[in-house]
Structures are given as structure tokens and as C-alpha cells.
Amino acid sequence: MKLSRREMLTMMGSGVCVAGLPAVGEAGLFKKKKKIGLALQLYSIRNHCGQDIDKALAQVAELGYEAVEFAGYYKYGNDAAALKAKLDSLGLKVAGTHIRAGELTEQKIEKTIAFHKEIGCKYLIVPGDGRFTHPEKSKEFASQLKQAAATLKPHGMACGYHNHTKEFSKQGDKTYWDLFAERTGADVVLQQDVGWTTHAGLDPVELIKKYPGRTKTAHFKPTVAHGDKDKQPIIGQDSVNWKGIISACYDVGGTDWFIVEQERYLPGKSPMECSGISLDGLKAILKEMKKL
């Protein structure tokens, strides 16, 4: 059946499904999955940031990153408006921040919300807390983040947790990661660091699929597994199953940002240079998968 452009538009407007074409919904015909953005966790270049945060942010933009995830605000800690102006001048967005759990308490959360709303930061992620793997205090910690998530939600914001390897230790027959996921619910982000998960001997893809919609941001840490002597700590040259992870994030993760975290560096290369090389490696993989 051949349709004129006018006939097709008429059928699209009425919600009719044309044979051989996707069904029409509110978002329109040929709806594509949203593009996942590319960000850098600034801990990767912490020395650069400590020396000159403005210069470091400018270099991150020059490398081709779309956004940053903060791990401290340097001279901008009490001046959200100035930080937002600097980011805007460089064309950088905010993919999230790493923040202490203490900033999400009932006493401090309103101030936390105000600062992060000002800079356009949606995701507030706790990068570690001793209570997470404590047999009793883990319940208290999960309860705190669940309550914080409820406070953040009306503001279009969310909180979550970032794993290392100890989060996969067990209490009984379940890992603390699984217990946290069960105790918090869908509104709390599970920011999986796929490098640490790989280092722990687990499959990041399985964990993304196990908790659909909760990998709102993912840490892309290039990681060389034990025994992989010919690998390098650069995305695409390491041991991580990047294609599987990327596919899972697109298919079920609900992911908004891929956040590169470069913690190991090539000989003779600066953290900034290595962060750029990993971005190039990630872009090459995405182009091959036709996700870029």
C-alpha cells in the first residue's frame, strides 16, 4: 500500500497503525529512544580542579563532554549563581553530584535543594557511607535516602547511591546492594559503577536489568580485570563489557547520563588527557553501535 504524505499524516493524527510501521502514540510516529548524554565525574581530574576550577571546566568542555558530575565545588561552594553562569558560558550541563549523606538529612535538605536547583543538578548521589554494609545501620541508611527521595521528587530531583565492591558483600543470602534496592524503592537511583562491578567479578548488565529504570546515571570507569595484562585503563581498551552495558542502559536502565570516571592513567599522560582519550573511546563504541 502506497500512501501519500497527506494520507500518512492524516492516519498519524488519528492514531491509526499503518502496516509495517510502528504504532502511533502521543509522542508521534517513529519515536526514538532518547540519546544518553556524556559527562565527566570531576574526581577524575581533581588535581586540575584544585589548581584552577575555571580552567579545568573549560578544558572538559574542549574535550567534548556535554556535562560534569561534581565531587565538591571548590571556590563555588557558596555561590551557586556564579557556578551556573560559568557552566552556561562553557555550554556545560550538570549530570549530577556526589554528596555526603549528611547533606540529605531533614535539617539540611532544603538548603541542598536550593543550591542544586540553582545549578541545574537533578541527581544527588551518595558515593559511600559506612552504614551501607552494616547489619543494622544499613536499614537506617536506606530509610534516610528513601525519605530524602520523597522530599526531592516534587522538585524534579532524586538521590541515590554509588557502589564500589564492598556493597556486594552479603547479609544472609542477599547482597547489601540488593537489600538497599529493596528497602528504598524505584525513586532511589542505583548509580552503578560498572568498573567496580566488573572488578568485583559480577556482571553489570545483569544488575542493570535486575532493577529496570533505576540506572538513571551510570559510572563508566575503565577497568582492567585481574589477569588482563594486555589491557589499558581506557574505555574500549579495558576489560569492561561496554556494548552490553550501553545496550542495557538504553533498553531498560532509564539512563540519562553516561558518566566517565577516570581513576587510573596512562604513563606520561595527565588525568585530563586520559579523560579525553576515554571519551574518544566511548564515542567510537557508541558510533559503532549507532547510538551517537
Buried (B, 14 or more C-beta within 10 A) or exposed (E): EEEEEEEBEEBBEEEEEBEEBEEBEEEEBEEEEEEBBBBBBBBBBBEBBEEEBBEBBBBBBEBEBBBBBBBBBBEBEEBBEEBBEBBEEBEBBBBBBBBEBEBBEEEEBEEBBEBBBBBBBBBBBBBBBEBBBBEEEBBEBBEBBBBBBEBBEEEEBBBBBBBBBBBBEEBEEEBBBBBBBEBBEEBBBBBBBBBBBBBBEBBBBEBBBBBEEBBBBBBBBBBBEEEEEEBBBBBBBBBBBBBBBBBBBBBBBBBBBBBBBBBBBBEEEBBBBBBBBBBEBBBEBBEEEEBE
